[in-house]
Every structure is written in structure tokens, then in C-alpha cells.
Amino acid sequence: MALIPKETELQEKLTMIFEDLLLKKENIKKDLVRTRTDFNSACDTHIKSGFKLEQDWLDANLCHRLKFIEYEMYCHIAEVLNDFKDIYGQFPEYIEMHQTLNHIMIQLAQEEKYELAAITKLWVDKIESTIQEYNYC
């Protein structure tokens, strides 16, 4: 039975987290496209109604705007994590990566951008639990 070093297992888990993040980002992008289509449809309906269905248009606009902000946050988190990847696809400075994301989360909370802080916290917690699982924190 071959023994796998803890560092290798940690790197595999961090890679899986990164891949999960990218998958989630792509799913949000699909939702963003859908909300844009819904927004366009609501605009058309609003115009065809003689500008009487304003609330549907406003709701669709808000939904699309919120989804866009969520997508941008996922893009930002992916960029941060990607900055810590080396040419082999590993995360040698994973503690600094965790601290950077944690700092971003705290900064967002201080700016009262709680929804964005919550998104970031999800990924901070996943990274932190993985690091702790392998006793590196």
C-alpha cells in the first residue's frame, strides 16, 4: 500500500476546491444569461403594455443586477486563487491564499457588502477546513 504524503493530499483537495469554484462560476454565468433573457422579455412586455407593467421590468432588472454582482464576485475569487497557483497547478502558498481571501471577506463585511462577504466566506471556510484537516494551520 502506497503512502500519499499529506502535502499531496492537501494539494489535491485544494485543486478540487478550485475546480468546484470554477464550476459554480460557470453555473452562475448560465443563470446570468437567463436573467438577462428574462430582463429583455420584461422590457418587451413593459413596452407592449404601453409602459404599464413597470414592476415586472424593475424586478427583472434587480434580479439581473444582483446575479451580475454575484458573478463578478466569483470571478474575483477565482482570480485570487489562480494568482496563488504555480505552473504545476498547485497552491504552494495556500496559507497566504487563505489569509488573502479572509482579508477580502472582512473588508467586504466592513463595507457592509454582506452578500459578497458571505460568498467569500463559503470559500474561505472550505479552504480553512481543508488546511486544518491536514494539520497545516
Secondary structure, 3 states (H helix, E strand, C coil): CCCCCHHHHHHHHHHHHHHHHHHHHHHHHHHHHHHHHHHHHHHHHHHHCCCCCHHHHHHHHHHHHHHHHHHHHHHHHHHHHHHCCCCCCCCCCHHHHHHHHHHHHHHHHHCCCHHHHHHHHHHHHHHHHHHHHCCCC
